[in-house]
């Protein structure tokens, strides 16, 4: 009898273990699971050579076609998310393919299109129910009460919860690795140069399930169980009588954010969020910027039928995806720099008019981390290109001509602001003009490289420079800014009209050897200045194609003309780590801000603040000193595109000149 009981006991344990193992789990890859692959690149692999030959032999300026694969992952749109709404992934993919087949980026510096056009290939597919529930669990655990907020269009006050995006980001990383089969260390060594997949996660959570006040819902039981349908009364309660929104590392509130990996999150159940620039309509984000399912299922105008509302929703969702592609996945190039060098030297030069503190000294809130900057810059250069960052502090009182240059660059402009009394008040705001400062520094006769090399590796002198002496300095130009940008030697038409200097080089000059690009970073650490002193466009950084200038002073906070919800955004001029990295990302990687895009209709860059939050150092709504892996990939791609674009211009110019020869010699 005991043996029979033991047998049934063991049998029960075995059956329970089988049931546990067979229960659906998130991110579980069973045998025979369909593997994701780069279908777009396989389709065009054989036609690239013929397309290139046809383009080069055609007199029409046809851009070079490059495939761009965009993966759109629908989360909660299979009848298991908010409102139990369903979106047909195949129909959405067809709509995107027809409506947004190609995209041609531009160069923000010149305002001209690149000779490269992206052939956009969309892959739209849904995520499974276990993955949806796993994300909802992580989001519910990360919600923190943050007072109350008003619903859209002057609605009622409801509880507000905020989510730190970096807390739920690891769960999205798990989903990314699971979908693209990167769980086992990614690609093998021989395939490391393969294009890495990029993803847009479009999310529709059930707000009733993820309500942190709701303790009755057991999300674990829904991992593989049947999600109950909703009746009409439940549908009306799907908003949950609360609002939640994301903040990436404490930045501006948003429902769209760029992750540190290779994905963008668009959460349609979050928000709505409102942010942008005060008294400026361009690029502002409001409650109607993103489509909301509440407006689809309960439209205000009774004449809209269900199918029309669904079509409008899909159309607006497609427009948001297209905007994400234009601003993040295939953005414009900030500076088209043809960099053929094997070394990159970044001297960080601190110019200060005080002895109160030194931002190069570690351990303070205002300190800069050179090692962290170097680590981020190395992600934006190709394998085999050496990166060396050195730094040094110098007193402006010892460099008279640079102090004069800073004084000359101070400018002021009038502002009209509305005060609490309801009246306009006019006042003058002082700012530092970066373009004038650079020009004045170029004209000065000051040498700072010796101080930098004293605090760096002694072998840099022979490794990076052909000759250096500090005795003679009579040529009237700053040795730090003496070098020319590399791209000027590759077909820059502006340089053709300039006179070539044939003066003999003097011993006091500093000349680069072949194979090294120098990008100086000047940090102006100033004391006893205007508390609200900034550079133009309410920024603390200014860049050109070969230099970065950053402003630093000890004011606590400077209010900006940007708002997030009901609060003004502030700049912290004492902390310049993020601004140094933003400048280097633009100059070294050619990265433009995710909210900026060249407009050929307006003949200027225009802004769209929808994608201003996330893992990047640009703009007033960001608050991180890191660059996402997606933007690092784009920086590497920009350097390749710059070479291709320059080569195509050179080929076409040569071909045009060759065709003109018979006519000129008649």
LOKE-597372 format. One record per residue (C-alpha): x, y, z; residue in three letters. Coordinates in steps of 0.02 Angstrom, whole numbers, plus 32768, in hexadecimal, padded with zeros to 4 digits. Layout:
% LOKE-597372
XYZAla;...
This chain:
% LOKE-597372
800080008000Unk;808E80768029Unk;80E1804E7F83Unk;8042807D7F25Unk;803681227F84Unk;80ED814A7F5FUnk;80D0811F7EA7Unk;803A81957E99Unk;8099821B7EF9Unk;812D82137E80Unk;80B6820E7DECUnk;806182AD7E2AUnk;810883057E3EUnk;813A82D17D8EUnk;8095830D7D42Unk;809E83B47D9EUnk;814F83CF7D61Unk;811A83AA7CAFUnk;808B84257CBEUnk;80FE84AC7D04Unk;817B84927C78Unk;80F384967BF4Unk;80A585377C38Unk;80C385CB7BC3Unk;815586377BF7Unk;818D86DF7BB6Unk;822386E27B42Unk;822686257B35Unk;826885E27A90Unk;822685347A6DUnk;826F84BF79E9Unk;823284F0793DUnk;821385A5796FUnk;8219861278D1Unk;82BE867278C9Unk;82C687267892Unk;833987537802Unk;836C87E97799Unk;82F687CA7708Unk;8310887576B9Unk;83CC886276A8Unk;83BB87B5765AUnk;833F87F875DBUnk;83AF8884759BUnk;8456882C75ACUnk;845F87F874F5Unk;841D889A74ACUnk;849289147505Unk;851E89047485Unk;84AB891E73EEUnk;845489B17442Unk;84FB8A037467Unk;853689ED73B3Unk;84938A357370Unk;849E8ACA73E6Unk;85528AF573B7Unk;85308AEA72FCUnk;84948B547306Unk;84A18C1072EEUnk;840A8C2A735DUnk;84388C487413Unk;83E68BAC7455Unk;840F8B8A750CUnk;84628AEA7542Unk;83DE8A717584Unk;84028A267630Unk;838889AD7684Unk;834D89DC7732Unk;82F389567794Unk;827A8992781AUnk;822A89177892Unk;8185894E78DFUnk;815088E37973Unk;809988F079A7Unk;808388CD7A61Unk;7FD188BA7AA1Unk;7F7C88C679F7Unk;7F46881079E9Unk;7EA8881F7A51Unk;7F0B880F7AF3Unk;7F3588C57B1BUnk;7ED489637B40Unk;7E2089637B00Unk;7E4A88B57ABAUnk;7E7289127A1AUnk;7EB388B67983Unk;7F2388F778F7Unk;7F48888A7860Unk;8006888A7854Unk;8006885A779BUnk;7F9088E7776BUnk;7FF8896477CFUnk;80968925777AUnk;8045893A76CFUnk;800A89E976FDUnk;80BA8A1C7734Unk;810789CE7698Unk;80968A327625Unk;80908AD27689Unk;81478AE176BBUnk;81B08A80763DUnk;824E8AEA7643Unk;82A78B7276A5Unk;83378BE27670Unk;83998C3376FEUnk;83E98CDF76F2Unk;847F8D38773BUnk;844E8DBC77BBUnk;84EF8E1E779CUnk;84CF8E3876E2Unk;84148E1C76DBUnk;842B8DAB7643Unk;83F08CF97628Unk;84718C707632Unk;848F8C087596Unk;844A8B7575F8Unk;83968B3D7605Unk;83528ABB767CUnk;82E18A367635Unk;827A8A1676D2Unk;8243896376F0Unk;81C8894C7780Unk;81B088AD77E4Unk;811588B97852Unk;80F0882978C9Unk;809988147972Unk;80E687E37A18Unk;809D87527A79Unk;802B87587B0FUnk;80B0871C7B8CUnk;812487A87B56Unk;809888277B69Unk;807287ED7C1BUnk;812C87EF7C48Unk;813888A47C10Unk;809A88D27C6FUnk;80E288857D0EUnk;818288EA7CFDUnk;8121898A7CD9Unk;80AA89717D6BUnk;813B89587DE3Unk;819389F67DA4Unk;80FE8A6D7DB9Unk;81178AF37E3DUnk;808D8B6B7E78Unk;80AE8C1E7E40Unk;80148C807E75Unk;7F888CA47DFCUnk;7F798CD87D47Unk;7EEF8D167CD9Unk;7EA78CAB7C4FUnk;7EAD8CE57B9AUnk;7E518D817B63Unk;7E378DCB7C10Unk;7DF08D2B7C58Unk;7DE38CFA7D0DUnk;7E708CE57D89Unk;7EA88C307D99Unk;7F388BDA7DF5Unk;7FE08BE27D9DUnk;80688B5D7D9CUnk;81148B737D54Unk;81838AE87D11Unk;82408AF37D0BUnk;82618AB07C5CUnk;830A8A6A7C8DUnk;82B089F77D0AUnk;824689A27C83Unk;82C989AD7BFAUnk;831A89037C27Unk;827288AE7C06Unk;826B88FC7B58Unk;831F88C57B3EUnk;82E988127B66Unk;825E881F7AE6Unk;82D688657A64Unk;835487D87A81Unk;82CA87567A7BUnk;827C879679DAUnk;831F87A8797AUnk;8375870E79C0Unk;8400876C7A1AUnk;83F387127AC0Unk;849286AD7AAAUnk;850F87397A92Unk;84D3877879EAUnk;852787517946Unk;85C386E77931Unk;8668873F7913Unk;866687287856Unk;85BC877E784DUnk;85DA881078C5Unk;85D2888C7834Unk;851F885A780CUnk;849F88E5781EUnk;845188DC78CAUnk;839388D978D0Unk;83378975790AUnk;828A896E7955Unk;81F789E07979Unk;818E899D7A09Unk;80DA89DA79FAUnk;808989B37AA1Unk;7FD389A67AD8Unk;7FCA89737B8FUnk;7F2B894C7BEFUnk;7F2689DB7C6CUnk;7EAF897E7CE0Unk;7F2888EB7CEEUnk;7FC189597D0CUnk;7F6B89CD7D88Unk;7FDF89CA7E20Unk;7F4789E57E91Unk;7EF589477E4DUnk;7F2F88B57EB8Unk;7EAB883A7E79Unk;7EF688157DCEUnk;7F7287857DCBUnk;7FDF87A67D33Unk;803D87027D47Unk;7F9D86A17D28Unk;7F8386FE7C84Unk;802E86CB7C42Unk;7FE286387BE5Unk;7F2D86437C18Unk;7E9C86887BB6Unk;7E8587447BC5Unk;7DCD87677BE4Unk;7D6F87D57B68Unk;7D27887D7B98Unk;7C7188B07B9CUnk;7C35895F7B74Unk;7C4489997C28Unk;7CF689567C37Unk;7D2689AE7B95Unk;7CF58A567BDEUnk;7D668A357C75Unk;7E008A067C11Unk;7E578AAB7C32Unk;7E5F8A777CE9Unk;7E3C8B277D2DUnk;7EF68B4E7D36Unk;7F878B877CC9Unk;80388B467CBEUnk;80CD8B897C5DUnk;81858B657C49Unk;82208BC77C77Unk;82C78B897C36Unk;83498BA77CBDUnk;82E28C347D04Unk;82CF8C927C60Unk;82318CD97C15Unk;818C8C797C24Unk;815F8C197B87Unk;81098B7F7B43Unk;818C8B677ABAUnk;82428B467AE6Unk;82E28B067A98Unk;83308A737AF4Unk;83E88A577B14Unk;83E489C47A9BUnk;83A289C079EAUnk;82E989E37A05Unk;826A8A6D7A1DUnk;81D18A5B7A8DUnk;812A8AAB7A5CUnk;80AC8A8D7AE7Unk;7FFE8ABB7AACUnk;7FAF8A957B55Unk;801F8B0F7BB3Unk;80018BC97BC1Unk;7FC68C307B6CUnk;805F8C9E7B83Unk;80798D557B59Unk;81228DA57B3CUnk;817B8E1C7AC8Unk;81B38ED07ABDUnk;81508F5F7B0AUnk;80EB8FC77A8EUnk;81298F5F79FCUnk;80BB8EE6799EUnk;81458E90793BUnk;816B8DE2797AUnk;80FF8DED7A16Unk;80B58D4B7A5AUnk;80048D4A7A9FUnk;7F768CD17AC2Unk;7F4E8CBE7A09Unk;7FFE8C9E79C9Unk;7FF18BE179E2Unk;7F558B7A79BAUnk;7EF28B3C7A4FUnk;7E7F8AA67A4EUnk;7E028B007ABCUnk;7DE08B787A2DUnk;7DD28AE879B1Unk;7D538A847A13Unk;7CF48B177A5DUnk;7CFC8BA079D9Unk;7CAE8C477A02Unk;7C5A8C597959Unk;7BD68BD47943Unk;7BE68BD47885Unk;7C8A8B747887Unk;7C6E8AB97875Unk;7CDC8A3378BFUnk;7D3A8A0B781EUnk;7D608AC277FAUnk;7DA08ADB78ABUnk;7E108A42789AUnk;7E558A8077F4Unk;7E798B2A783EUnk;7ED38AD878D0Unk;7F3F8A6D785DUnk;7F678B0577F3Unk;7F9D8B6D7889Unk;80028ADB78CEUnk;805A8ACB7826Unk;80828B85782AUnk;80D18B7478D7Unk;81398AE0789BUnk;81728B427802Unk;81A38BD67871Unk;82088B5F78DFUnk;82648B1E7846Unk;828C8BCD7807Unk;82C88C1078AFUnk;83198B7A7904Unk;83368AE37894Unk;83708B4377F9Unk;838C8BF77833Unk;83E28C8677DAUnk;849F8C9877E5Unk;84DA8D2B7850Unk;85858D4077FEUnk;85B98CDE7765Unk;866E8CBD7794Unk;86D88C4A772AUnk;874B8C0377B0Unk;87D08B8F7766Unk;88438B9977FCUnk;887A8B0B786DUnk;88868B73790CUnk;88138BEE7964Unk;885C8C6679E3Unk;87E38CC87A50Unk;88378D497AC1Unk;87BF8D8B7B46Unk;87FC8E397B70Unk;87B58E8B7C0DUnk;87C38F487C07Unk;87958F957CAFUnk;879890467CF3Unk;879F900E7DA9Unk;87FA8F9C7E23Unk;87618F697E89Unk;874F8EB87E42Unk;878D8E4A7DB5Unk;87118DDE7D56Unk;879E8D667D28Unk;87AC8D327DE0Unk;87458C977DFFUnk;86C78C7B7E89Unk;865B8D187E79Unk;85AF8D357E31Unk;85F98DA77DACUnk;868A8D337D7DUnk;869A8CEB7CCFUnk;86C58C347CB3Unk;87438C2B7C26Unk;87448B6C7C27Unk;86878B667C10Unk;86908BE37B80Unk;87198B7C7B2DUnk;86B28ADE7B41Unk;861D8B2E7AEAUnk;86868B797A5EUnk;86D68AD17A39Unk;86298A8B7A13Unk;86168B097984Unk;86B88AE27926Unk;86E08A4C78BBUnk;874289B878F9Unk;87FC89D978EBUnk;87EE8A9678FFUnk;884A8ACC799BUnk;87FB8B4A7A11Unk;88618BAE7A8FUnk;88148C347AFEUnk;88838CA67B65Unk;88568D387BD3Unk;88A08DCD7C2CUnk;886C8E6B7C89Unk;88AD8F187C60Unk;888D8FC37CACUnk;884890467C37Unk;88B190CB7C8EUnk;894B90757C47Unk;890490767B96Unk;88D9912A7B77Unk;88A391167AC2Unk;882B908A7AECUnk;87E090F37B78Unk;87C591807AFBUnk;877391037A84Unk;86F990CD7B0BUnk;86CF91827B31Unk;86B091AA7A7AUnk;863C91147A68Unk;85C491567AEEUnk;8521918F7A9EUnk;847691C67AD8Unk;83C591C67A95Unk;831F92087AD4Unk;829691977B16Unk;81E091BA7B3BUnk;8199914B7BC3Unk;80F091467C18Unk;80FB91577CD5Unk;807A912D7D5AUnk;802A91D87D47Unk;7FF891A97C95Unk;8065922D7C43Unk;80F7921F7BCCUnk;81A092487C18Unk;8236926C7BA9Unk;82E3923C7BE2Unk;838B92197B93Unk;83D5916B7B98Unk;8490914F7B85Unk;84CF90B87B26Unk;857490767AE1Unk;857F906F7A24Unk;85DD8FD079F5Unk;85FF90007940Unk;864F90A67970Unk;86B2905179FBUnk;86F98FD17982Unk;872990587905Unk;877F90C0798BUnk;87DB902979CCUnk;88199001791DUnk;886090B1790FUnk;88B590AB79B7Unk;896C907B79CEUnk;896090047A5FUnk;89A88F577A7AUnk;89518EDF7AF0Unk;89868E337AB2Unk;8A238E307B1DUnk;89BC8E337BBDUnk;894F8DA67B7BUnk;89E18D377B4EUnk;8A328D547BF8Unk;89A18CFC7C4EUnk;89908C717BCEUnk;89F88BE17B90Unk;8AA88C207B65Unk;8AAC8BB37AC9Unk;8A1F8C187A7BUnk;8A998C9D7A3FUnk;8AF48C2879C9Unk;8A5A8BBF79A4Unk;89E18C467970Unk;8A4D8CD77937Unk;8AD58CE778B5Unk;8B2A8D7C7907Unk;8B058DEC799BUnk;8B628E7B79ECUnk;8B218F027A5DUnk;8BA68F897A44Unk;8B628FE979AFUnk;8AAE902179A5Unk;8AA290AF792AUnk;8A30906B78A4Unk;899590BA78F5Unk;8928901F7901Unk;88F88FA7798AUnk;89568F03797BUnk;88C68EA079C2Unk;884F8ED77939Unk;88D38EDC78B2Unk;88A58E377860Unk;88278E3577D2Unk;87928DC177D3Unk;87B68D227776Unk;87228D327700Unk;87688DD176B0Unk;87E38D67764DUnk;87588CFE7602Unk;87018D697584Unk;86CB8E0075EAUnk;869F8E83756AUnk;86AF8F1075E8Unk;87698EF675F5Unk;87898F0D753AUnk;87798FCA7542Unk;87EC8FDE75D7Unk;88A0901175BEUnk;89208F8B75E0Unk;899C8FBD7661Unk;8A508F9E7631Unk;8AA08FE476CDUnk;8B2A8F7F771CUnk;8AF78F2377BBUnk;8B4B8F617857Unk;8B948EFE78E5Unk;8B128F3F795FUnk;8A838EEF7900Unk;8A2D8E4B7928Unk;8A0E8DD87891Unk;89AD8D37788BUnk;89F68C9C783FUnk;89938C3C77BEUnk;89128BC87808Unk;88DD8C2E78A0Unk;88408C9778B5Unk;883D8D167942Unk;87968D4F798BUnk;87B68DCE7A18Unk;87348DE87AA0Unk;873B8E927AF6Unk;86E18E9C7B9EUnk;86CF8F4F7BDCUnk;86C38F447C9AUnk;86928FF57CCBUnk;866E90497D71Unk;861B90EF7D9CUnk;85B390EF7CFEUnk;84F991087CDFUnk;849890807D3BUnk;843490597C9EUnk;84C7905C7C25Unk;84B78FD97B9CUnk;84E88FC47AE7Unk;84738FE77A57Unk;83CE8F877A48Unk;83CA8F6C7B05Unk;84538EEB7AFEUnk;84F58ECD7B5AUnk;85528E837AC5Unk;85808EC37A18Unk;85CF8E5E798EUnk;86178E7378E1Unk;865C8DEA7872Unk;87038DE678CEUnk;86F08E2F797DUnk;86818E257A18Unk;86678EB87A8FUnk;860E8E9E7B37Unk;85DE8F1F7BBAUnk;85E88EF87C75Unk;85C68F627D0FUnk;85868F447DBFUnk;84D38F827DB0Unk;845C8F037DFCUnk;83D48F007D77Unk;83A68F6A7CE1Unk;82ED8F697CAFUnk;82D38F447BF7Unk;82458F6F7B81Unk;82198EB67B77Unk;81908E647BDCUnk;81688DB17C08Unk;80B48DA37C43Unk;80A08E367CBCUnk;81578E4A7CEAUnk;81E28EAB7C96Unk;827D8E4F7C63Unk;83208E8D7CAEUnk;83D48E8A7C76Unk;845C8E617CF5Unk;84F78EBF7CBAUnk;85688E737D3FUnk;85588DC47CF2Unk;85A38DBE7C43Unk;85C28D037C2AUnk;85258CEE7BC2Unk;85488D877B58Unk;85FA8D537B31Unk;85BA8CAB7AF7Unk;85318CFC7A8EUnk;85B28D697A37Unk;86268CD77A13Unk;85948C6E79D4Unk;856E8CF67954Unk;86228D16791EUnk;866B8C667926Unk;85D18BFF78FDUnk;85718C7C7892Unk;84D88C5E78FFUnk;84488CD778FAUnk;83D18CE9798DUnk;833C8C717983Unk;82C58D057980Unk;83198D6378F1Unk;83038D4B7837Unk;832E8DAF779BUnk;82978DF87742Unk;82AC8E25768BUnk;82048E7C768CUnk;82338EF0771AUnk;82EB8EF676E4Unk;83218EDB7799Unk;83228E52781CUnk;827B8E337870Unk;825B8DDD7916Unk;81E58D577953Unk;81F18D397A0EUnk;81958C917A09Unk;82398C2E7A12Unk;82998CA77A81Unk;829D8C327B19Unk;830A8B9A7B30Unk;83BD8B5F7B31Unk;84158BEE7AD9Unk;846A8C8F7B13Unk;840D8D0B7AA3Unk;83908D917AD1Unk;83318DD07B69Unk;82C98D327B84Unk;835D8CBC7B92Unk;83BC8C9A7C31Unk;843E8C147C0DUnk;84F68C147BDFUnk;84EB8B797B74Unk;84CC8B557ABDUnk;845A8AC57A90Unk;849F8A367A29Unk;84258A6479A0Unk;84718B12798EUnk;85218AC97994Unk;84F38A5A7901Unk;84B48AF378A5Unk;85588B4F78C9Unk;85B98AC0787AUnk;85418AC077E7Unk;85548B7C77D2Unk;860F8B6C77B8Unk;85F28AEB772FUnk;856B8B5776DFUnk;85DE8BEE76E1Unk;86628B8E7680Unk;85E38B4C7602Unk;85938BF675ECUnk;863C8C4A75D4Unk;86728BC57556Unk;85D18BD774F3Unk;85E58C9474EDUnk;86988C8074B3Unk;86678C02742CUnk;85DA8C6E73ECUnk;86448D0C73EBUnk;86CD8CB2738CUnk;86518C6A7311Unk;86038D1572F6Unk;86AD8D6572D8Unk;86DD8CDC7260Unk;863F8CF771FBUnk;86628DB271F2Unk;87128D9D71AAUnk;86E08D8070F3Unk;86718E1A70F6Unk;86F48E887147Unk;877C8E5570CCUnk;87178E7B702FUnk;
